[in-house]
Amino acid sequence: MTTQPQVGSDWARRVPGFPEHDFCFRVTGVFTVGEVTYIETKDLENGGLRRGRLEHIFEFAEPVGDT
């Protein structure tokens, strides 16, 4: 990914062959520590919060909705 996702954008992560890792989320924050970029997300189904490396979360993510 060459650009960072926008805060407030909605995404669906679908991991081929591993549906237990699939979820829809909204980006709530993007920040960098050293050379690593992290994102904070909110699960659209249950409201759960997550934080992870940008490249890991977005490896199988696609934008959804109008945002």
ZITALIN-V136719 format. One line per field, one symbol per residue. ss: DSSP state (A for helix, B for strand, O for the rest). Layout:
ss = ???
This chain:
ss = OOOOOOOOOBBBBOOOOOAAAOBBBBBBBBBBBOOBBBBBBBBOOOOOBBBBBAAAAOOOBBBBOOO
